[in-house]
Amino acid sequence: MRPAIRLGAVLLLASLAVAAAWGAERDKFSLAVLRRDGVMIPFASFDGRAWSLQWPASDVSVPLPISRGDIPKKWWGPQGPDVPWTARLAGGETRPLVLGQPVHAKVFCSGHPAIATDYRGATIDPRDPTVPKDGLAVAGGVAIQDIINVSTRAPEATRVVDLITDEFNKQEALAVDHFTNWRHPFPAGDRADYPIELEAFYRTIDTTSKATWKTIYVEAVRRFPIRAGDSGCGLITFVRGWITEREGKEPVINIGARVTYCDREDVSFMLPFGRVVLDNEVYWIYQISSWRNEFYSVARVRPEEVRPVVAVAGGECPKDAIR
């Protein structure tokens, strides 16, 4: 009874040429996820006007260069191969990066062309299917700003739960109706008696010449009692998504639900890296990952909507693969 996740192509670009704003060009830069083992995987570039991907998205179709000097110039992005790279770690700490040689980075059952660096984080377990990310690697003149990780015990968290409750129940009902040969053992009226718990709460407040608004990303869960036949792992409803709030306007709530078991095999989680403000546009940079895949993304956030502009698949395993 576990809902399937349909994965897209290896490379997903919601827009290969989304202009940041009209007017003069801004600094050119590229972004890479920085893994705990020091390997960086470039995934997005900005040429002063538009976002794109210059680094290859797959280690299957493109031969790995033998040395750093063999990397094609266009792979480096609009800032070019000679611009130094900087690590931007969780909490805002920065440090220069010394780049090494090209490597194949194993990510779940597939992988990615990548570059070794002199960064080393905490110890990793080589048996894990992917490597944790410690932050971003950045080439070029762009300031990465924080995305605030708000405590799920904060008073504002209670307000956010109240704010999303009606939409949570609506999305839960839609997820239940998605099944054709299965009926939820807890009727809708009974489901509403179980509390909604926030598990992740990220927030920014941004001001441009157009507006001031708050952007929130949440992950929330409703747990149901374990029943006979659940093998010790009961049903949950998992919800994740965006809220944007602007004074004097109704909040825009865009969340989706998945009904699954407590092992969360079919759900994805966000890891925020930071945000950039380019003229009058704000972009969040983050990873979305599950137990068997991960994506590196940039999304444009506005008071009325959040829209991905870059989403690159890092790697995945088939649904029936053993963890």
Wavefront OBJ file of the C-alpha trace (Angstrom):
o trace
v 0.000 0.000 0.000
v 2.897 2.376 -0.327
v 2.451 5.127 -2.898
v 4.969 5.208 -5.708
v 7.250 8.129 -6.417
v 7.750 8.894 -10.067
v 11.185 10.317 -10.804
v 11.887 12.578 -13.703
v 14.906 12.660 -15.962
v 18.420 12.876 -14.567
v 18.430 16.605 -15.236
v 15.417 18.735 -14.459
v 15.621 22.398 -15.368
v 12.384 24.218 -14.759
v 13.981 27.028 -16.700
v 17.334 27.112 -18.441
v 17.089 30.850 -18.943
v 15.073 32.562 -16.227
v 16.129 36.206 -16.118
v 16.758 37.457 -12.594
v 15.599 40.964 -13.420
v 15.757 43.615 -16.102
v 18.679 45.984 -16.090
v 22.441 45.783 -15.827
v 24.301 42.515 -15.530
v 25.343 41.410 -12.075
v 28.227 39.270 -10.930
v 28.697 35.875 -12.534
v 28.958 32.870 -10.227
v 28.517 29.114 -9.908
v 27.308 26.937 -7.049
v 28.221 23.404 -6.005
v 27.097 21.186 -3.152
v 30.018 20.507 -0.807
v 30.013 17.007 0.619
v 31.448 16.015 3.983
v 34.217 14.064 2.233
v 35.392 17.232 0.460
v 33.940 16.381 -2.957
v 32.008 19.187 -4.637
v 29.341 18.724 -7.318
v 28.608 21.896 -9.366
v 24.923 22.224 -10.193
v 23.952 25.823 -11.028
v 25.464 28.901 -12.672
v 24.313 32.498 -13.010
v 25.717 34.553 -15.904
v 24.584 37.971 -14.652
v 21.112 37.633 -16.146
v 19.968 34.000 -16.214
v 20.395 30.680 -14.418
v 21.768 27.622 -16.216
v 23.668 24.378 -15.708
v 27.111 24.164 -17.322
v 28.516 21.182 -15.418
v 27.458 17.774 -16.841
v 24.525 16.236 -15.064
v 25.422 12.578 -15.567
v 28.549 10.476 -15.173
v 27.171 7.965 -17.664
v 27.117 9.943 -20.891
v 30.191 12.171 -20.418
v 33.756 10.825 -19.965
v 35.478 12.023 -16.810
v 38.428 14.345 -17.578
v 41.788 12.924 -16.543
v 42.985 16.055 -14.747
v 41.621 19.438 -13.708
v 43.377 20.990 -16.693
v 41.420 18.689 -19.005
v 38.041 19.957 -17.783
v 36.370 21.818 -20.689
v 36.261 25.561 -20.038
v 32.481 25.721 -20.533
v 31.942 23.290 -17.646
v 33.193 25.901 -15.181
v 30.336 28.267 -15.884
v 30.298 31.956 -16.811
v 32.891 32.954 -14.209
v 35.496 30.744 -15.890
v 38.054 28.247 -14.552
v 40.398 30.736 -12.857
v 37.991 32.176 -10.275
v 38.714 30.765 -6.787
v 36.138 28.679 -4.975
v 35.007 29.283 -1.390
v 33.287 26.918 1.026
v 30.183 28.359 2.681
v 29.388 26.038 5.572
v 26.338 25.719 7.806
v 26.173 28.678 10.164
v 27.791 31.039 7.667
v 31.450 30.070 8.147
v 33.537 30.512 4.983
v 36.980 29.274 3.963
v 38.950 29.051 0.702
v 38.881 25.785 -1.199
v 41.836 24.208 -2.965
v 40.563 22.154 -5.870
v 41.926 18.721 -6.675
v 41.261 16.334 -9.531
v 37.995 15.281 -11.176
v 36.360 12.285 -9.501
v 33.261 10.146 -9.901
v 31.074 10.901 -6.866
v 28.916 7.912 -5.949
v 25.399 9.079 -5.113
v 23.040 6.243 -4.204
v 23.113 3.703 -7.066
v 24.408 6.158 -9.645
v 26.709 9.120 -9.473
v 27.984 12.415 -10.722
v 31.163 13.905 -12.199
v 32.677 15.985 -9.415
v 35.869 17.612 -8.138
v 37.877 16.729 -5.043
v 38.865 19.596 -2.703
v 41.002 20.016 0.409
v 37.908 20.313 2.643
v 37.263 17.569 5.188
v 34.269 17.445 7.478
v 33.298 14.922 10.113
v 33.873 11.202 9.657
v 31.587 9.514 7.141
v 30.430 5.922 6.911
v 31.513 4.521 3.511
v 28.601 2.082 3.644
v 26.057 4.909 3.405
v 24.457 5.261 -0.045
v 25.223 8.987 -0.206
v 27.433 11.477 1.624
v 26.004 14.241 3.872
v 26.373 17.811 2.667
v 28.141 20.404 4.816
v 27.270 23.438 2.708
v 27.954 25.093 -0.617
v 31.019 25.750 -2.705
v 30.815 29.135 -4.456
v 32.848 30.600 -7.316
v 32.328 34.279 -8.089
v 31.118 37.390 -6.364
v 27.814 36.553 -4.726
v 26.779 36.843 -1.089
v 25.061 33.765 0.344
v 22.603 34.722 3.078
v 21.143 32.528 5.802
v 17.869 30.651 5.833
v 16.765 30.546 9.459
v 16.128 27.133 11.006
v 13.363 27.941 13.503
v 12.828 25.676 16.504
v 9.718 23.546 16.150
v 9.070 24.384 19.826
v 9.023 28.145 19.204
v 5.720 30.029 19.660
v 5.737 30.806 15.943
v 5.721 27.075 15.220
v 2.377 26.756 16.988
v 1.032 29.608 14.873
v 2.240 27.905 11.686
v 0.544 24.618 12.641
v -2.718 26.504 13.155
v -2.184 28.249 9.831
v -1.768 25.038 7.820
v -4.283 22.785 9.626
v -7.185 23.212 7.202
v -4.937 22.740 4.155
v -3.192 19.791 5.844
v -6.553 18.051 6.286
v -7.537 18.841 2.704
v -4.287 17.511 1.263
v -4.458 14.440 3.493
v -7.941 13.662 2.131
v -6.671 14.058 -1.435
v -3.761 11.706 -0.712
v -6.137 9.112 0.766
v -8.435 9.378 -2.249
v -5.443 8.747 -4.508
v -5.580 5.053 -3.582
v -7.978 2.901 -5.575
v -7.832 -0.427 -3.721
v -7.135 0.715 -0.189
v -9.145 2.539 2.439
v -7.563 4.482 5.283
v -8.318 2.630 8.547
v -8.996 5.951 10.306
v -11.970 7.940 8.917
v -11.454 11.634 8.200
v -13.244 12.724 11.369
v -11.032 10.490 13.486
v -7.849 11.542 11.673
v -8.417 15.163 12.613
v -8.211 14.197 16.300
v -4.520 13.321 15.958
v -2.152 16.283 16.303
v -0.044 17.824 13.555
v 3.628 18.012 14.538
v 6.133 20.268 12.831
v 9.412 18.475 12.118
v 11.163 21.172 10.085
v 10.562 24.925 9.971
v 12.708 27.215 7.779
v 12.027 30.927 7.363
v 13.289 34.120 5.765
v 12.020 37.690 5.712
v 12.958 39.597 2.580
v 12.519 43.150 1.383
v 12.918 44.309 -2.194
v 11.720 47.490 -3.892
v 8.537 45.582 -4.698
v 7.505 44.182 -1.311
v 8.388 42.845 2.118
v 7.287 39.287 2.813
v 7.984 36.138 4.794
v 8.802 32.805 3.146
v 8.352 29.606 5.179
v 9.087 26.000 4.320
v 7.643 23.287 6.596
v 7.647 19.533 7.022
v 4.911 18.210 9.272
v 3.534 14.833 10.270
v 0.404 13.276 11.742
v 1.012 9.876 13.346
v -1.571 7.140 13.767
v -1.542 4.279 16.293
v 0.175 1.068 15.257
v -2.320 -1.623 14.296
v -2.062 -5.366 13.886
v -0.344 -6.029 10.585
v 1.706 -2.815 10.632
v 4.877 -4.705 11.635
v 5.594 -2.170 14.350
v 5.535 0.799 11.970
v 2.244 2.675 11.894
v 0.716 4.937 9.287
v 1.595 8.617 9.052
v 0.558 11.563 6.929
v 3.626 13.530 5.865
v 3.199 17.047 4.509
v 5.804 19.431 3.145
v 5.700 22.695 1.252
v 5.731 26.468 1.202
v 3.939 29.363 2.872
v 4.389 32.992 1.861
v 2.976 35.790 4.001
v 2.616 39.478 3.231
v 1.027 42.076 5.490
v -2.546 42.802 4.513
v -2.780 39.738 2.251
v -4.051 36.221 2.753
v -1.147 33.787 3.181
v -0.349 31.613 0.180
v -0.128 27.974 1.337
v 1.217 25.427 -1.127
v 1.732 22.075 0.586
v 1.296 18.467 -0.453
v 0.615 15.302 1.534
v 1.684 11.681 1.321
v 0.145 8.831 3.307
v 2.791 6.235 4.077
v 4.340 4.264 6.934
v 6.627 5.500 9.681
v 9.735 4.330 7.781
v 9.031 7.271 5.414
v 10.229 5.332 2.412
v 8.264 7.504 0.011
v 8.884 11.011 1.381
v 11.507 13.674 0.702
v 13.164 16.186 3.009
v 14.758 19.592 2.522
v 18.287 20.641 3.508
v 18.598 24.426 3.006
v 22.010 25.852 2.082
v 21.193 29.578 1.915
v 19.703 32.187 -0.352
v 20.854 34.882 -2.746
v 19.234 38.229 -3.470
v 19.754 39.432 -7.034
v 18.296 42.893 -7.546
v 14.571 42.429 -6.872
v 14.569 38.642 -6.885
v 15.213 36.218 -4.014
v 16.365 32.624 -4.547
v 16.552 29.759 -2.060
v 19.279 27.136 -2.576
v 18.665 23.688 -1.099
v 18.773 19.913 -1.429
v 15.692 17.697 -1.585
v 16.432 14.078 -0.707
v 14.783 10.818 0.256
v 16.095 7.395 1.272
v 16.946 6.687 -2.360
v 17.540 9.936 -4.295
v 18.647 13.544 -3.994
v 18.184 16.740 -6.009
v 20.020 20.081 -5.863
v 17.720 23.045 -6.422
v 17.345 26.792 -6.747
v 13.882 28.309 -6.349
v 12.739 31.873 -6.905
v 10.580 33.063 -4.009
v 8.069 35.864 -4.375
v 5.189 36.977 -2.141
v 2.661 35.176 -4.325
v 4.580 32.031 -5.306
v 7.684 29.858 -5.061
v 8.930 28.532 -8.394
v 11.942 26.238 -8.988
v 14.328 27.544 -11.636
v 16.968 24.801 -11.397
v 16.595 21.217 -10.162
v 19.400 18.748 -10.841
v 19.266 15.055 -9.960
v 22.359 14.035 -8.015
v 21.690 10.302 -8.076
v 19.118 7.646 -7.247
v 18.382 3.977 -6.656
v 15.477 2.057 -8.181
v 12.468 1.824 -5.918
v 12.947 -1.904 -5.396
v 16.686 -1.606 -4.579
v 17.769 -2.801 -1.133
v 18.936 0.050 1.084
l 1 2 3 4 5 6 7 8 9 10 11 12 13 14 15 16 17 18 19 20 21 22 23 24 25 26 27 28 29 30 31 32 33 34 35 36 37 38 39 40 41 42 43 44 45 46 47 48 49 50 51 52 53 54 55 56 57 58 59 60 61 62 63 64 65 66 67 68 69 70 71 72 73 74 75 76 77 78 79 80 81 82 83 84 85 86 87 88 89 90 91 92 93 94 95 96 97 98 99 100 101 102 103 104 105 106 107 108 109 110 111 112 113 114 115 116 117 118 119 120 121 122 123 124 125 126 127 128 129 130 131 132 133 134 135 136 137 138 139 140 141 142 143 144 145 146 147 148 149 150 151 152 153 154 155 156 157 158 159 160 161 162 163 164 165 166 167 168 169 170 171 172 173 174 175 176 177 178 179 180 181 182 183 184 185 186 187 188 189 190 191 192 193 194 195 196 197 198 199 200 201 202 203 204 205 206 207 208 209 210 211 212 213 214 215 216 217 218 219 220 221 222 223 224 225 226 227 228 229 230 231 232 233 234 235 236 237 238 239 240 241 242 243 244 245 246 247 248 249 250 251 252 253 254 255 256 257 258 259 260 261 262 263 264 265 266 267 268 269 270 271 272 273 274 275 276 277 278 279 280 281 282 283 284 285 286 287 288 289 290 291 292 293 294 295 296 297 298 299 300 301 302 303 304 305 306 307 308 309 310 311 312 313 314 315 316 317 318 319 320 321 322 323
